[in-house]
Amino acid sequence: MKRYKLINEFRGNKKGTRFYLIAESEFIGVKEFVLRTQDLTVRISITEDELKKNFVSLGIK
């Protein structure tokens, strides 16, 4: 499972919050990602641009 760390405050989540990539989908060239916090309490759905701008990959667990 891929892990990401938030590098900017985003949608009420603090910088440094860690997320797991739960799902990845693409429809007519638009990629969408679903991420959950490590404690699984917060779920967000974001675009590829938002992922690149606000998150950094921590690798695969």
N, C-alpha and C positions, 0 to 999 in steps of 0.2 A: 504494500500500500504506500503510495507517495505521500510525503509529508511536506508541508509548507509553513513558513513563518511570515507573519504580517510585518512589513517594514514601514508602513504608515498607518495612522489611525484610520479605520475604514468601517463605515456603517455601525458605529457604536462599539467596535472592538478595539482594544488597546494595541499599540505597537508591541510586537514581540509575541503576540498570541500565536500558538501553534495549531495548525489545522491538518486534517487528513483529507485527501482527495477521495471522495466517495463515488462520484460518477462523472463521466465525460461524454458529451454528445455533440454531434454536428448536424446541422440542418441547413441546406443550401449555403454552405460556406461559412456559417456562423457557428463558432464553437461555444459551448456552454459548459461550465464546470460547477459541480456541487461539492462544497467543502463543509466539514464539521469540525468543531473544536475538539481537542484531545479528550475532554470530558463528555463529549457528545451532546452538550446542552444547546449549542448554537448551530444552526444550519443556514448556509448562504448559497445562493445561486448567482454566479458571476460570468461575465464574458471573458474571452481570451485577453482582450486589452486590459481589463481590470486585474486579471491574474498577473500579467506581466508588470503592470505599474505598481501594484501594492503588495506582492508576495515574492518570496525567494524560496527556491526549492531546497529542502534539507535532505533529499535523497529518498531511498526506498527503505522501509522498515521490514 
